[in-house]
C-alpha cells in the first residue's frame, strides 16, 4: 500500500496563478497532437524557431554523390552541428550512430533514378518502419506541374494520412523540372497546394524576387532547399535572405558536404539561421574556422 500523504495541511495549489496553455512556437502547428509537436521540437530549435537540416538523401536517385561516397567518414563528424538530418532508411540503419539524438527526416518517396523520369515516384517507406526508426518526420517529393503531378500529390496525401494516424509530420518537397519556370507564382502554387492537402511543412527553393510572398501565402513552415553547390558567401547570403523573408530554416546538402571545410560551413550557416548573423560576417567566421587545425569534414 502507498504511504499516506503526511505533507502540510495547507497544500500550495497556486490559486493565484491561472492554468497555463502555452502556444506551440511553430507556424501552423498549434492544433497538432502532442506527439507531432514533440517531433517538430526535435527538428526546430524552440529558442529561435528555426532549423538547420543537413540533407544527405541524394543517393536515393543519383547514387554515390560527390561528398557522400562514404557517409560514415564524411558525414558522421558533421552530425553534432546540425539540428536535423534528412536521410534514407538504408543510410540511417547502416551509417548513422543510434546515439544521434536530433531530428531525423526520413526520405519516404522514391522509385526512378536519374536514368528515368524522376516524377514517376511512389511511396517507398512503410509508416510502421518509420515508427520503428523513431523518425521525427517523413519527406515526400511533390512534382507540381510535372509529368507525375497527380501521382506524386496522391503519394503525399496518403503519407499525410498515415502520419496523422501515428503522429508523424510530413515534409512536402517541391520538385522543379528542368523545363519549369522557377518564379514566385509557381512556388506559391506548389507550396500552397502541399499545405492545403495536409503537409505539415514544405521544402522549396529560394528565389530572389517574391520569396516573401511564397512564405506568407503558405500556412505552414517553409524550409529553404540548398540546391546546387555555390561559393560559400553566396550560399550564406541565400540562407540569410530566406530567413529574413520568413523561412523557418534551411535544408542544405551540397553547400555543406561539398565545401572545402564542411564543419566550418555548417557552423557559419547555424549563425545565420539561428542568430541572423550577416552573410559577410558569417563568411569571415567560416574562413577563420577553416584555418584552424583539426578535422575539416
Backbone torsions as a table, in degrees:
resi	resn	phi	psi	omega
1	UNK	NA	138.1	175.7
2	UNK	-67.9	148.2	179.1
3	UNK	-70.4	149.7	177.5
4	UNK	-66.4	151.8	178.5
5	UNK	-79.7	104.3	-178.2
6	UNK	-100.8	27.5	178.5
7	UNK	-68.9	179.5	-178.5
8	UNK	-63.3	149.2	-175.9
9	UNK	-61.2	-39.5	-177.7
10	UNK	-91.3	88.9	178.6
11	UNK	-71.1	151.9	-177.7
12	UNK	-99.1	99.1	179.0
13	UNK	-92.6	7.9	179.0
14	UNK	49.6	53.2	-176.5
15	UNK	-63.7	-18.4	-178.8
16	UNK	-86.8	-2.6	-178.5
17	UNK	-113.8	115.3	179.1
18	UNK	-62.6	149.5	176.3
19	UNK	-58.4	136.5	-174.8
20	UNK	-100.7	136.5	175.3
21	UNK	-128.7	86.7	-173.3
22	UNK	-73.3	130.4	177.7
23	UNK	-69.2	146.7	177.5
24	UNK	-71.0	146.6	-168.8
25	UNK	-78.7	-10.5	-170.2
26	UNK	-102.5	136.0	179.7
27	UNK	-53.4	130.8	173.6
28	UNK	73.9	4.6	-174.3
29	UNK	-109.9	7.0	-174.8
30	UNK	-65.0	-27.7	-177.1
31	UNK	-98.2	4.2	-179.6
32	UNK	-75.7	155.8	177.8
33	UNK	-63.3	160.4	-178.7
34	UNK	-55.7	-41.2	-177.6
35	UNK	-62.5	-41.5	177.9
36	UNK	-66.7	-42.4	178.7
37	UNK	-63.1	-39.5	178.0
38	UNK	-62.9	-41.1	177.7
39	UNK	-65.8	-40.0	177.0
40	UNK	-61.3	-36.1	-179.7
41	UNK	-69.8	-13.0	173.0
42	UNK	-86.6	-13.9	179.6
43	UNK	-100.7	-44.8	-176.0
44	UNK	-103.5	137.9	177.1
45	UNK	-71.8	119.5	-178.4
46	UNK	-62.7	-23.1	179.7
47	UNK	-72.6	-51.9	-178.7
48	UNK	-91.3	-21.3	-174.3
49	UNK	77.0	9.5	-175.7
50	UNK	-118.5	169.5	178.0
51	UNK	-141.3	146.4	167.8
52	UNK	-113.3	102.8	177.7
53	UNK	-93.6	142.0	176.3
54	UNK	-105.5	113.9	-177.3
55	UNK	-91.4	119.5	177.4
56	UNK	-132.6	26.2	-176.1
57	UNK	-92.9	9.9	-174.8
58	UNK	-57.9	-30.9	-175.1
59	UNK	-66.2	-13.6	-177.0
60	UNK	-68.1	-17.9	175.9
61	UNK	-130.9	-14.2	-178.6
62	UNK	-127.6	14.5	174.3
63	UNK	71.1	-154.8	-174.8
64	UNK	-72.8	85.5	179.3
65	UNK	-61.7	148.2	177.6
66	UNK	-55.0	124.5	-177.1
67	UNK	99.1	-17.1	-179.8
68	UNK	-115.0	15.6	-179.2
69	UNK	-58.7	-40.2	178.5
70	UNK	-130.7	95.4	-179.0
71	UNK	-63.3	-37.6	-179.1
72	UNK	-63.6	-29.3	-179.2
73	UNK	-91.8	-45.8	-171.3
74	UNK	-89.2	-29.5	-170.8
75	UNK	-104.4	-39.9	-176.3
76	UNK	-54.3	-38.9	177.1
77	UNK	-64.5	-17.4	-179.5
78	UNK	-84.3	-19.1	-170.3
79	UNK	-57.0	-36.9	179.3
80	UNK	-64.9	-12.4	-173.3
81	UNK	-105.6	1.9	177.9
82	UNK	-113.0	159.6	177.1
83	UNK	-87.2	-29.5	-178.0
84	UNK	-153.4	160.1	-177.3
85	UNK	-125.7	125.3	175.1
86	UNK	-98.9	118.6	-165.1
87	UNK	-153.3	161.2	174.0
88	UNK	-89.7	161.4	-178.3
89	UNK	-69.2	-29.0	178.6
90	UNK	-64.6	-46.1	178.0
91	UNK	-69.9	-37.2	179.6
92	UNK	-58.9	-46.5	-176.7
93	UNK	-73.4	-34.4	-173.9
94	UNK	-91.3	-26.4	-165.6
95	UNK	-130.3	-14.1	-177.3
96	UNK	-102.0	124.5	-179.3
97	UNK	-60.1	133.7	178.4
98	UNK	-60.5	-17.4	178.0
99	UNK	-73.9	-9.4	176.1
100	UNK	-60.9	113.7	-171.3
101	UNK	-102.3	7.3	-178.4
102	UNK	-96.6	-176.9	-173.3
103	UNK	-69.9	135.4	173.1
104	UNK	-109.5	122.6	174.8
105	UNK	-104.1	112.0	-169.8
106	UNK	-93.9	123.9	174.2
107	UNK	-62.5	120.5	-173.6
108	UNK	-117.8	1.3	177.3
109	UNK	-120.8	158.2	180.0
110	UNK	172.5	-172.6	180.0
111	UNK	142.8	-79.9	-178.9
112	UNK	-75.4	154.5	174.8
113	UNK	-107.3	-174.8	177.9
114	UNK	-63.4	-11.0	178.9
115	UNK	-83.4	-8.2	-175.7
116	UNK	-130.9	-176.0	176.0
117	UNK	-71.9	113.5	-171.5
118	UNK	-67.5	-24.7	-175.7
119	UNK	-76.5	-1.9	-178.5
120	UNK	-88.8	48.2	-177.6
121	UNK	-86.2	161.1	172.3
122	UNK	-135.4	168.2	173.7
123	UNK	-66.0	129.8	-172.5
124	UNK	-118.3	5.2	-179.4
125	UNK	-138.3	133.6	176.6
126	UNK	-81.0	141.8	-176.5
127	UNK	-61.2	-33.9	178.8
128	UNK	-64.4	-37.2	177.9
129	UNK	-68.5	-36.9	176.4
130	UNK	-60.8	-40.4	178.6
131	UNK	-68.6	-37.1	176.0
132	UNK	-59.5	-35.4	-179.6
133	UNK	-82.0	-4.5	176.9
134	UNK	59.2	39.1	-176.7
135	UNK	-75.6	158.6	179.9
136	UNK	-87.8	-24.7	-179.4
137	UNK	-163.0	164.8	176.0
138	UNK	-116.2	143.1	-179.1
139	UNK	-118.1	135.9	-178.9
140	UNK	-137.1	138.0	-179.7
141	UNK	-81.7	136.8	178.1
142	UNK	-125.6	121.8	-173.9
143	UNK	-104.3	71.0	178.9
144	UNK	-66.2	121.5	-178.3
145	UNK	89.3	-6.1	-179.5
146	UNK	-88.9	175.3	-179.1
147	UNK	-60.2	-38.0	-179.2
148	UNK	-99.7	31.6	-174.7
149	UNK	-54.2	-57.9	-174.3
150	UNK	-61.2	-45.3	179.9
151	UNK	-61.9	-40.5	-178.4
152	UNK	-69.9	-35.6	175.8
153	UNK	-64.6	-41.3	177.5
154	UNK	-66.7	-34.4	172.9
155	UNK	-55.8	-46.2	-178.1
156	UNK	-64.0	-46.6	-176.6
157	UNK	-66.6	-36.3	176.9
158	UNK	-67.1	-37.4	178.3
159	UNK	-69.1	-38.4	176.6
160	UNK	-61.2	-43.9	178.6
161	UNK	-60.4	-44.6	178.7
162	UNK	-64.7	-40.4	179.3
163	UNK	-64.5	-38.3	178.5
164	UNK	-64.5	-35.6	178.6
165	UNK	-67.5	-28.7	-174.1
166	UNK	-114.3	3.1	177.5
167	UNK	75.9	31.1	-178.2
168	UNK	-116.2	118.3	178.9
169	UNK	-70.4	157.3	-177.9
170	UNK	-118.5	130.8	174.4
171	UNK	-98.1	118.0	174.8
172	UNK	-90.4	125.6	-178.1
173	UNK	-105.6	114.1	-177.9
174	UNK	-78.4	117.8	-178.8
175	UNK	-97.7	138.6	-179.4
176	UNK	-119.1	119.8	177.1
177	UNK	-70.7	162.2	-175.8
178	UNK	-65.4	-21.5	-178.9
179	UNK	-98.6	4.9	-175.6
180	UNK	-97.3	147.3	-178.8
181	UNK	-77.8	127.1	176.9
182	UNK	-96.4	87.9	178.1
183	UNK	-136.8	173.7	-175.3
184	UNK	-62.2	-36.8	-179.3
185	UNK	-60.9	-45.1	179.3
186	UNK	-65.0	-47.6	-175.9
187	UNK	-69.3	-31.6	173.1
188	UNK	-61.1	-43.4	178.3
189	UNK	-62.1	-54.3	-174.3
190	UNK	-61.9	-46.0	-177.1
191	UNK	-69.1	-40.3	-179.0
192	UNK	-67.1	-39.8	177.5
193	UNK	-59.4	-45.6	179.8
194	UNK	-60.9	-44.0	-179.7
195	UNK	-68.5	-41.1	-179.5
196	UNK	-60.3	-34.7	-176.7
197	UNK	-93.2	9.1	165.9
198	UNK	115.4	-6.7	178.2
199	UNK	-60.4	135.8	-177.5
200	UNK	-83.7	-18.7	169.3
201	UNK	-157.3	162.6	-169.9
202	UNK	-133.8	137.2	174.5
203	UNK	-108.2	129.4	-178.3
204	UNK	-149.4	174.0	-175.4
205	UNK	-88.1	150.9	174.0
206	UNK	-81.4	141.3	173.7
207	UNK	-129.2	148.5	-174.1
208	UNK	-70.7	-29.9	-177.9
209	UNK	-117.8	119.3	172.7
210	UNK	89.8	8.5	179.7
211	UNK	-62.0	-34.5	179.2
212	UNK	-61.9	-31.5	177.9
213	UNK	-74.1	-29.7	174.8
214	UNK	-63.3	-46.1	-179.8
215	UNK	-66.3	-45.2	-176.0
216	UNK	-64.3	-34.2	-176.4
217	UNK	-87.2	-1.7	179.0
218	UNK	-105.8	119.9	-174.2
219	UNK	-79.5	2.5	177.2
220	UNK	-123.8	166.1	-176.4
221	UNK	-61.6	141.6	175.4
222	UNK	-104.5	129.5	173.2
223	UNK	-107.2	130.3	179.5
224	UNK	-81.4	127.8	175.3
225	UNK	-76.8	139.1	-177.7
226	UNK	-71.9	-35.0	178.7
227	UNK	72.3	-156.5	-175.2
228	UNK	-69.3	161.5	179.6
229	UNK	-65.5	132.7	176.8
230	UNK	-128.1	164.9	169.6
231	UNK	-55.9	147.3	-172.0
232	UNK	-56.4	-42.2	179.9
233	UNK	-62.9	-39.1	179.1
234	UNK	-65.3	-41.8	180.0
235	UNK	-65.9	-39.9	178.3
236	UNK	-67.3	-37.0	177.7
237	UNK	-65.5	-43.1	178.2
238	UNK	-60.8	-44.4	179.0
239	UNK	-62.8	-43.0	179.7
240	UNK	-61.8	-46.9	-178.6
241	UNK	-62.6	-39.8	179.8
242	UNK	-63.5	-45.8	179.0
243	UNK	-66.0	-42.1	-180.0
244	UNK	-61.5	-29.3	-178.9
245	UNK	-97.7	13.8	168.5
246	UNK	111.2	-3.2	178.5
247	UNK	-63.5	147.9	-178.9
248	UNK	-90.3	-1.8	179.2
249	UNK	165.4	-177.5	178.7
250	UNK	-128.8	150.1	173.9
251	UNK	-124.3	95.5	-174.6
252	UNK	-107.6	141.7	176.8
253	UNK	-124.9	-79.2	-175.8
254	UNK	-60.5	-32.1	178.5
255	UNK	-72.6	-9.0	173.8
256	UNK	-103.3	-64.0	-170.5
257	UNK	-76.7	-10.8	172.8
258	UNK	-100.7	5.3	175.5
259	UNK	-72.9	156.7	176.0
260	UNK	-64.2	-27.2	-179.8
261	UNK	-139.1	82.7	-173.5
262	UNK	-58.1	-41.4	-179.5
263	UNK	-64.8	-43.5	178.7
264	UNK	-62.4	-41.4	179.6
265	UNK	-65.8	-40.7	179.8
266	UNK	-64.9	-39.2	177.9
267	UNK	-66.3	-37.9	178.1
268	UNK	-66.9	-41.5	177.5
269	UNK	-61.2	-40.8	178.4
270	UNK	-59.7	-40.6	179.0
271	UNK	-63.0	-37.9	178.9
272	UNK	-68.0	-47.8	-172.8
273	UNK	-73.2	-43.6	-174.2
274	UNK	-92.5	-25.6	-176.6
275	UNK	-120.7	1.7	180.0
276	UNK	55.3	37.6	174.8
277	UNK	-63.2	138.6	-179.0
278	UNK	-66.4	148.4	-173.5
279	UNK	-55.1	-45.2	-177.9
280	UNK	-66.4	-38.1	177.2
281	UNK	-65.7	-40.2	177.8
282	UNK	-66.0	-35.9	178.3
283	UNK	-67.9	-37.9	175.7
284	UNK	-62.6	-38.9	176.2
285	UNK	-62.4	-44.7	178.3
286	UNK	-57.3	-47.1	-178.9
287	UNK	-63.3	-41.0	179.8
288	UNK	-64.6	-45.8	180.0
289	UNK	-66.5	-34.8	-179.5
290	UNK	-63.1	-30.9	-177.8
291	UNK	-79.3	-16.8	-176.5
292	UNK	-72.5	145.5	176.5
293	UNK	-69.4	152.7	179.9
294	UNK	129.8	-177.2	-178.2
295	UNK	-64.2	138.8	-179.7
296	UNK	-102.3	-12.2	-179.9
297	UNK	-96.0	NA	NA
